[in-house]
Amino acid sequence: MAPNKIKHTILIILAVSLFLPLFQLKFPFYEVKPLKGAVVKAEKPIFSWKLWMDETYAPAYEKYLNQAFGFRNWLVRLNNQIDFTLFHKSNAKGVIIGKENYLFEENYIRAFYGTNFIGDSLINVRVQNLKLIREYLQSKGKDLLVVLAAGKGTFYSEFIPDKYYTKPGITNNEVYVKTLTQAGIPFIDFNSYFLKAKDTSRYLLYPQTGIHWSQYGMILVADSIARFIGNTLHEKLPEIRTESIELTNRFQGSDGDIEEGMNLICQINKQTLIYPKFNYFKEERVQPKVLVIADSYYWGLFNMGVSTNMFDNGRFWFYNNEVFPDNYQKSTKVSDLNILEEIQKQDIVILMATEATLDRFPWGFDIMAINAFHNTNTKNQQAIQRIKEIADYIRKTQEWIAKIEIKAKDRNISVDSMIRIDARYLYREEQKKLVK
């Protein structure tokens, strides 16, 4: 090929390379997969003289173009793949690439080594609070269950990078296990259970490139929780029955959630994962009312229908903040609810956390619940005291007593009973005036 033709060919390739992204932006001809993870999309600004004059239109439009140009997502993936393949580097925030490409988040490593340990005293205070909550629930014929979810740092500690090694210390998980046991609070320690079953489990309990337990592991967890609640309530809960299984190394759902957030071109995971097809057997089974306050480890169980098929349309308070499924229709916060009413509706309250979030567990729920109990008890005591004062005043007023005696005779009840009825009525009228 003549030198001029080579130059012309190179120029054409360069020109096409320069204008192709613009053409893709204006006239999309190739579907590019969106990026996964915490990606904040820059919206295209609408021109106005106000934005132009205050010099905010141009920067906003530049930010939009930097995100919207053709093939950007593919180029981001290409850059991430090069960094991962050549430099063993992740461009996803908080992702740590371990040995043999096992993926971690830093909080799980800190939890395993105990570097986020909050101390015996604080854990003891929180557990004593949970004990008070359980005592209240038991007085109403209900109960409390704590679920310690598995943690990837503990489960795959052998794959933690050497540079993160530190002398293992006391962990939040082990102190919670000891303190919950001493307080007599029922709990399930899946962190220990998964670790013991690691080498004997027929299928993978924890994926290589996800941060949560595998979908197979979630079925085991759901079954264990159902049996535990069933034994507590002396009832049989719906049973998960597997119809068939799919074995593949192409992850589904949350089994590759960290890897997806890395936005690579080639898949990292090479493990065989199991995806059961299942249904819920409900015949002659009881679906209790269950409230779950948990971190992200309950999402998998929630999405597989545990709250609606195993429980009676149970609610999920995500980090004791957002309320699901209500939040799908309208933004709903726990702070918007009447906490006491919500708790009293339940048969069981479940608190679930993985080792990486135990330093914040139970996210203020213990204080919130105890305050709700205390405020209600205080109001009740105040009401009882005020009704007694009114009743005493009635007894000291002869004209009033005369009328009470006539009313008691008409109703065929004792004078004391009639006094209490009138006192309660007058108290309610007082409260109505105070509200107005």
C-alpha positions in Angstrom: 0.0 0.0 0.0 1.4 3.4 -1.0 2.4 5.8 1.9 -0.3 8.3 0.9 -3.0 5.6 1.1 -1.7 4.5 4.5 -1.9 8.1 5.7 -5.4 8.6 4.3 -6.6 5.3 5.9 -5.2 6.4 9.3 -6.8 9.8 8.9 -10.2 8.3 8.1 -9.9 5.9 11.1 -9.1 8.8 13.3 -12.0 10.9 11.9 -14.4 8.1 12.4 -13.2 7.5 15.9 -13.7 11.2 16.7 -17.2 11.5 15.2 -18.6 8.1 16.0 -19.3 8.9 19.7 -21.1 12.1 18.6 -23.1 10.2 16.0 -24.0 7.6 18.7 -25.1 10.4 21.0 -27.4 12.0 18.4 -28.5 8.9 16.6 -28.0 5.8 18.8 -27.4 2.8 16.6 -25.8 0.4 19.1 -27.2 -0.4 22.6 -24.6 0.1 25.3 -25.3 -1.5 28.7 -25.7 1.0 31.5 -23.1 1.1 34.3 -23.9 -0.6 37.5 -23.4 0.5 41.1 -23.7 4.0 42.6 -23.8 6.0 39.4 -25.3 9.5 39.6 -26.7 10.4 36.2 -26.1 14.0 35.1 -29.3 15.4 33.6 -29.3 17.5 30.4 -29.8 21.1 31.5 -32.6 23.1 29.9 -31.4 26.4 28.6 -32.6 29.6 30.2 -31.3 33.1 30.4 -31.1 32.9 34.1 -28.8 29.9 34.0 -26.7 31.5 31.3 -26.3 34.8 33.2 -25.4 33.2 36.5 -22.8 31.0 34.6 -24.2 27.6 35.7 -25.6 26.5 32.3 -22.2 25.8 30.6 -20.7 23.7 33.5 -23.9 21.7 33.8 -24.0 21.0 30.1 -20.3 20.1 30.1 -21.0 17.6 33.0 -23.9 16.1 31.0 -21.7 15.7 27.8 -18.9 14.1 29.8 -21.4 11.4 30.8 -23.6 11.2 27.7 -21.2 11.0 24.8 -21.5 7.8 22.7 -19.9 4.6 23.9 -18.8 6.2 27.2 -20.1 3.3 29.3 -18.2 0.8 27.1 -15.0 2.9 27.3 -15.4 3.1 31.1 -15.6 -0.7 31.2 -12.5 -1.0 28.9 -10.5 1.3 31.2 -11.7 -0.6 34.3 -10.8 -3.9 32.6 -7.3 -2.7 31.7 -6.7 -1.6 35.3 -8.0 -4.8 36.7 -6.1 -7.2 34.3 -2.8 -5.4 34.2 -2.6 -3.7 37.7 -4.9 -5.8 39.9 -6.8 -2.6 40.6 -10.4 -1.8 41.2 -11.9 1.6 40.3 -15.1 0.9 42.3 -15.1 2.7 45.6 -14.5 0.5 48.6 -13.8 -2.7 46.7 -10.8 -4.7 47.7 -9.4 -7.4 45.4 -8.2 -10.3 47.4 -6.2 -13.4 46.6 -7.3 -15.4 43.6 -9.6 -12.5 42.7 -12.0 -12.9 45.7 -13.7 -9.5 46.2 -14.2 -7.8 49.6 -15.4 -4.6 51.2 -13.2 -3.1 53.8 -15.8 -3.2 56.7 -15.9 -7.0 56.5 -12.1 -7.3 56.8 -12.1 -4.9 59.8 -14.9 -6.9 61.4 -13.0 -10.2 61.0 -9.8 -8.7 62.6 -11.8 -6.9 65.3 -10.5 -3.5 64.4 -14.1 -2.1 64.5 -14.8 -3.6 68.0 -17.0 -1.2 69.9 -16.3 -2.7 73.4 -18.0 -5.0 75.9 -19.7 -2.2 77.7 -21.6 -0.8 74.7 -22.6 -4.2 73.5 -23.8 -5.1 77.0 -26.0 -1.9 77.1 -27.5 -2.7 73.7 -28.2 -6.3 74.7 -29.8 -5.2 78.0 -32.0 -2.9 75.9 -33.0 -5.8 73.7 -33.8 -7.8 76.8 -36.2 -5.1 78.0 -37.9 -5.1 74.6 -38.2 -8.9 74.6 -39.7 -8.8 78.1 -42.3 -6.3 76.9 -43.1 -8.5 73.8 -43.4 -11.6 75.9 -45.8 -9.8 78.2 -48.0 -9.4 75.0 -47.6 -13.0 73.9 -44.9 -12.1 71.3 -41.2 -12.6 71.0 -37.8 -11.3 69.7 -35.2 -13.0 67.5 -31.7 -11.8 66.7 -30.1 -13.1 63.5 -26.3 -12.8 63.1 -25.8 -13.0 59.4 -22.7 -14.5 57.8 -19.7 -12.3 57.0 -17.4 -12.6 54.0 -14.3 -11.5 56.0 -14.8 -14.5 58.3 -16.0 -16.9 55.6 -13.1 -16.3 53.2 -10.4 -15.0 55.5 -7.7 -17.0 53.7 -8.2 -14.7 50.6 -7.8 -11.4 52.4 -4.8 -9.5 50.9 -1.7 -9.8 53.0 -1.4 -6.0 53.3 -4.5 -5.9 55.4 -3.3 -8.4 57.9 -3.3 -7.3 61.5 -3.2 -9.3 64.7 -6.7 -10.7 65.3 -8.6 -9.1 68.2 -11.9 -9.4 70.0 -14.8 -9.1 67.5 -18.3 -7.6 67.8 -19.7 -10.9 66.7 -18.2 -13.1 69.4 -19.1 -10.6 72.1 -22.7 -10.4 70.9 -22.9 -14.2 70.9 -21.6 -14.4 74.5 -23.8 -11.5 75.7 -27.0 -12.6 74.0 -26.5 -16.1 75.5 -26.0 -14.6 79.0 -29.2 -12.5 78.6 -31.2 -15.4 77.4 -32.2 -13.7 74.1 -32.9 -16.2 71.3 -30.5 -15.8 68.3 -29.2 -17.7 65.3 -25.4 -17.3 64.6 -25.2 -17.9 60.8 -21.6 -16.6 60.8 -20.5 -19.6 62.8 -22.9 -21.9 61.0 -21.7 -21.0 57.5 -18.0 -21.3 58.6 -18.6 -24.8 60.0 -20.5 -25.9 56.9 -17.9 -24.4 54.5 -16.1 -27.6 53.6 -19.1 -29.9 53.8 -21.8 -28.0 52.0 -22.9 -29.6 48.8 -23.2 -26.2 47.1 -21.5 -22.8 47.4 -22.7 -20.8 50.5 -20.9 -17.6 49.6 -20.0 -16.3 46.1 -16.5 -15.3 45.1 -17.5 -11.8 43.7 -20.6 -11.0 45.8 -20.7 -9.5 49.3 -23.9 -11.3 50.4 -24.7 -15.0 51.0 -25.5 -17.0 47.9 -29.0 -17.7 46.7 -28.6 -21.3 47.8 -27.4 -20.0 51.2 -30.4 -17.8 51.5 -32.8 -20.7 51.2 -31.0 -22.5 54.0 -31.3 -19.3 56.1 -35.0 -18.8 55.3 -35.7 -22.4 56.3 -33.7 -22.1 59.6 -35.5 -18.9 60.5 -38.9 -20.5 59.7 -38.2 -23.5 61.9 -37.0 -21.3 64.7 -40.1 -19.2 64.6 -42.3 -22.2 64.3 -40.8 -23.8 67.4 -41.2 -20.5 69.3 -44.9 -20.1 68.3 -45.6 -23.9 68.3 -46.8 -23.6 64.7 -45.8 -24.9 61.3 -44.7 -22.1 58.9 -44.8 -22.4 55.1 -42.0 -24.6 53.7 -39.7 -23.8 50.8 -39.7 -26.7 48.3 -37.2 -26.9 45.5 -38.5 -28.0 42.2 -35.3 -27.9 40.1 -31.8 -26.4 40.2 -29.6 -24.6 37.7 -25.9 -24.9 37.9 -23.9 -22.1 36.2 -20.9 -19.8 36.6 -22.9 -16.9 35.3 -24.0 -15.1 38.5 -27.6 -14.0 39.0 -29.2 -11.5 41.5 -26.8 -10.4 44.2 -24.3 -13.2 43.8 -22.0 -10.9 41.8 -23.0 -7.5 43.3 -19.4 -6.3 43.9 -18.2 -7.5 40.5 -21.1 -5.8 38.8 -20.2 -2.5 40.6 -16.7 -2.8 39.1 -18.1 -2.5 35.6 -15.7 -4.8 33.7 -16.0 -6.3 30.3 -15.0 -9.9 31.2 -16.6 -11.8 34.2 -14.3 -12.6 37.1 -16.3 -15.4 38.7 -15.4 -18.9 37.7 -17.2 -20.8 40.5 -20.2 -22.9 39.9 -23.3 -21.3 41.5 -26.7 -22.9 42.1 -30.0 -21.3 41.4 -32.9 -23.3 42.7 -36.4 -22.9 41.4 -38.8 -23.2 44.3 -42.2 -22.6 45.7 -43.8 -22.1 49.1 -45.9 -25.0 50.5 -48.6 -23.3 52.6 -51.2 -25.9 53.1 -52.3 -26.1 56.7 -49.4 -23.7 57.6 -49.5 -20.5 59.6 -48.0 -17.2 58.4 -47.2 -15.1 61.5 -46.9 -11.4 61.5 -43.2 -10.6 61.5 -41.3 -7.3 61.5 -37.7 -7.4 60.3 -35.2 -4.7 61.1 -32.1 -5.5 59.2 -29.2 -4.4 57.0 -28.8 -5.4 53.3 -28.6 -9.1 54.2 -32.4 -9.3 54.3 -32.8 -7.9 50.8 -32.2 -11.3 49.2 -34.8 -13.0 51.5 -37.2 -10.1 51.0 -36.9 -10.3 47.2 -37.4 -14.1 47.2 -40.8 -13.6 48.9 -40.1 -14.6 52.5 -42.0 -11.6 53.9 -45.1 -12.3 51.8 -45.1 -16.1 51.5 -43.6 -17.3 54.8 -44.7 -14.3 56.9 -48.0 -12.4 56.8 -47.1 -9.5 54.5 -44.3 -8.6 56.9 -42.6 -5.2 56.8 -38.8 -4.7 56.4 -37.3 -1.7 58.1 -34.0 -1.2 56.2 -31.4 0.0 58.7 -34.4 1.1 60.9 -34.9 3.9 58.4 -36.8 3.1 55.3 -40.0 1.0 55.3 -40.5 -1.6 52.6 -42.6 -2.5 50.6 -44.3 0.8 51.5 -41.4 2.8 50.1 -42.0 1.4 46.6 -45.2 3.4 46.4 -44.5 6.4 48.6 -41.4 7.5 50.6 -42.0 6.1 54.0 -39.6 6.4 57.0 -39.7 4.5 60.3 -39.9 8.0 62.0 -43.2 8.5 60.2 -44.8 5.5 62.0 -46.3 5.0 65.4 -43.6 2.7 66.7 -45.6 1.2 69.5 -48.6 0.3 67.3 -46.3 -1.3 64.7 -44.5 -3.4 67.3 -47.8 -4.5 68.9 -49.1 -5.7 65.5 -46.3 -8.4 65.3 -46.0 -11.9 66.5 -42.2 -11.8 66.1 -39.7 -9.0 65.8 -36.4 -10.0 64.0 -33.2 -8.0 64.2 -30.6 -9.1 61.6 -27.1 -7.8 60.9 -23.9 -9.1 59.4 -20.5 -8.7 61.1 -19.7 -5.6 59.1 -22.6 -3.6 60.5 -22.7 -4.9 64.1 -20.8 -1.8 65.3 -24.0 0.1 64.6 -26.6 -2.6 65.3 -29.5 -2.2 66.0 -29.4 1.2 64.4 -31.2 3.0 67.3 -34.2 0.6 67.3 -33.6 -0.3 70.9 -33.8 3.3 72.1 -36.7 4.1 69.9 -38.7 1.1 71.1 -37.9 1.6 74.8 -38.9 5.3 74.5 -42.2 4.3 72.9 -42.9 1.9 75.8 -41.9 4.4 78.4 -44.0 7.3 77.0 -47.0 5.1 76.8 -46.6 3.8 80.3 -46.1 7.3 81.6 -49.2 8.5 79.8 -51.1 5.6 81.3 -49.9 6.3 84.8 -50.8 10.0 84.4 -54.3 9.0 83.1 -54.8 6.6 86.0 -53.8 9.2 88.5 -56.0 11.9 87.0 -59.1 9.6 86.9 -58.5 8.7 90.6 -58.4 12.4 91.5 -61.7 13.0 89.7 -63.3 10.0 91.4 -62.1 11.2 94.8 -63.6 14.7 94.1 -66.9 13.0 93.1 -67.0 11.1 96.4 -66.5 14.4 98.4 -69.3 16.2 96.6 -72.7 15.2 98.2 -74.8 16.6 95.3 -72.8 14.6 92.8 -73.0 11.4 94.9 -76.7 11.7 95.0 -76.9 11.8 91.2 -74.4 8.9 91.0 -76.6 6.8 93.3 -79.6 7.3 91.0 -77.7 6.5 87.9 -76.1 3.4 89.5 -79.6 2.2 90.5 -80.9 2.7 87.0 -78.1 0.7 85.5 -78.1 -1.9 88.2 -74.5 -1.5 89.1 -72.6 -0.5 92.2 -72.0 3.2 93.2 -68.2 2.7 93.0 -68.6 1.3 89.4 -70.7 4.3 88.5 -68.1 6.7 90.0 -65.3 5.1 87.9 -67.5 5.4 84.7 -68.2 9.1 85.3 -64.5 9.8 86.2 -63.3 8.2 83.0 -65.9 10.1 81.0 -64.8 13.4 82.5 -61.2 12.6 81.9 -61.8 12.0 78.2 -63.7 15.3 78.0 -60.7 17.0 79.6 -58.4 15.5 77.1 -60.6 16.7 74.2 -60.5 20.2 75.4 -56.7 20.1 75.8 -56.4 18.9 72.2 -58.6 21.8 71.0 
